Amino acid sequence: MAATWCVARTDATIEALQNALDYACGAGADCAPVQESGACFAPDTVQAHASYAFNSYYMHSSMNPAACDFAGTATIAKTDPS
């Protein structure tokens, strides 16, 4: 199986991304690295933090495509977003 990542859609609104980020962090994503003192805090954007959280949730869900939607704010990427 090819490597895939769950990332924030570039056309999603900041408000929608923030809501989805809050959901992902409350539903099992490891969001500690995107907290202010975390290793992945920079860049400090909702887009970047959402992508990190979405991918964490996706990985914890065994990369199930259904786990990468977040109300339409996420998409599966085939290139490493790092």
N, C-alpha and C positions, 0 to 999 in steps of 0.2 A: 504494500500500500504506500502510495506517495505521501510525503510529508505535507501536512496542511496546517493552517493556522486560522483561528477565528479572530477577525479584526473589525474595528469600527468602520462603518461605511463613511466615506468622505462627504456624502450628501446628506447625512443625518444632522438634525439640528442639535445645538449644544444642549438645549433643554431635554430633548429626547435621549441623548447620550448620557446625560447626568442621571436621569431616571433609570435607565438601563444599567448604568454603572452601580448605582445604589442597590438595585435588585441583585445584580451578580455578586456583589460583595456580601450581601445578606443571605445569599443562597448557596454559599460554599466556595466561591472563588477566593484564592489567597490574595488579598489586597494589601497586605502589609508592605510589600515592596514599593507600592505607589503612594504610601503615606509620606508625609513631609520629611521624615528622617530615613525613608527607605532607599534601597539601592537603585530603584527604577523610577524615582520621583521625577527626575528630569527626562524629557521635557515636561514641564508642569502645565499640561493642557488636558482638557477633558477628553479630547480625541485619543491622546496617547494613553492616558490612564484607563479609559474604557477598553481600548484594544488589549491592554495587559490583562485586565480583569476578565474580559470576554474569553480570551485564550485560556486563562487559568480554569475557568468554568468548563470550557470545551474539553480541555485535557482531562479534567476530573470526571467528565461524562463519557470517557472512553472515545472521544472524538466523534460522538454521534452528531451527524449534521443537524438534527432537530435541536441540539443544544447550542446552536450558533444562529440565533435569530434576534432575540432581544427586541421584540416588537418592531422588527424590520430595520434595526439600527446596526446590524452586524452582517458580515459576509465571510465566506470561507476563501482564504487566499492560498495560492500554491507557491508563493515566494515568501521567504522569511522576512517579516516586517522589521526585524531588528536593525 
